[in-house]
Amino acid sequence: MTSELIDLTPSATGIETDLHQEFAAARKAGPLVPAVLLGLPGWVATGQEVARDLFTDPRLSSNPRLAAPHLKEIAPWAFAQITAGFAPSMLSSDPPDHNRLRRLVSSAFTTRRVEALRPRTQEICDELLARMLPHGHADLIEDFAVELPLRVIMELLGVPVEDRHSFREWSVVAVSDPEDPARTLAALASIHGYLDDLISRKSAEAARGTAGGEHEQDLLTALIAARDEGGRLNAAELLSMTFLLLLAGHETTTNLIGNGTLMLLRDPVLLRTLRDDPSLTGASIEEFIRLDSPVAVAALRFATEEIRMGDAVVAPGEVVFIATGATGRDPDVYLDPDVPDVHREPARHLGFGHGIHFCIGAALARMEADIAFRGLLSACDDLALGVPEEDLRWRRSPHIRGLRNLPVVFSPRP
């Protein structure tokens, strides 16, 4: 076992030369090795089978409040994110609260409900592409990869789509500015105030019986009813649930589209293969997630009792980092793990997590990405980077792995 800390802190540049090298070093050192993430010490798991086991280990809690005093001292970015007026969400709670919260929204993300959203998602994709195509260039992140999933989740929830730019601005700061806790807290306070006001307005509409029309079946109205009618959700949980669904409902898909597009631009043969055979889009999406997961490190886990694994001894209260961004390149599971292969067997990965915290929006993310990649490749010829790759910048988030921007150039396909 290495005596050196593995540094999981993402840099602002280069994906192949920093984070994945650290992941590879950790994987060679043992199943659990000492690591640090933005000043927060802990233990990192990078192997797929070990990570799968840890996702379901009852000795690990998802509730960061168990370690709040510890976090305040050594990781103010993490402490800021859990002390901004938000109650524990599905992501940061354990059973039975986790089960109760998840049941309230699970019906909105079934395969059947997601497929019902496909026509509207296609309309939004077509609209965004029509706006981009005449220019021959775009920032694929802000002009396309953000707009598509953010508009879909806002419409699903019943949040005014015209407010998306403000929400996006706040959310980027909240998850990508870990070295400035004061700025993070200010962004979270803005989100808190916005959602609190929105919930108050929609609650008043529901009380007056005027929430009909296009908002009659929206998810936020249903959650408000769960708060008011059955007491299954308190006010603080309602606000946290709304924030989580808005944030997670677009962040991961945005980065899946961005990371996947960059992978295609690096590999013209793969791009041509996918363009010539769109039926491979689904398999390609799984490879994009496996190779460059939008979630580099899953939500933190905290040991509730001692855990021994290999040479590692994790003490109660210590942090475990499950590096989902590393597990997809485990050479014990995959042949040529760093190479994209749309015919790969097995195609499984942990990009959406595992166990009770498996991403509830996985089907939605896959559907949105399928429409996005099919639309982009069918509409754009000669798709290429608009800047040298070394000029690309990555978001410095402790969990999210995604580009700040992705300038591209193209010719509209006839």
Secondary structure, 3 states (H helix, E strand, C coil): CCCCCEECCCCCCCCCCCHHHHHHHHHHHCCCEEEEECCEEEEEECCHHHHHHHHCCCCEECCHHHHHHHHHHHCHHHHHHHCCCCCCCHHHCCCCHHHHHHHHHHHHHCHHHHHHCHHHHHHHHHHHHHHHHHHCEEEHHHHHHCHHHHHHHHHHHCCCHHHHHHHHHHHHHHHHCCCCHHHHHHHHHHHHHHHHHHHHHHHHHHHHCCCCHHHCCCHHHHHHHHHHHHCCCCHHHHHHHHHHHHHHHHHHHHHHHHHHHHHHHHCHHHHHHHHHCHHHHHHHHHHHHHHCCCECCCCCEEECCCEEECCEEECCCCEEEECHHHHCCCCCCCCCCCCCCCCCCCCCCCCCCCHHHCCCCHHHHHHHHHHHHHHHHHHEEEEEECCCHHHCCECCCCCECCECCCEEEEEECC
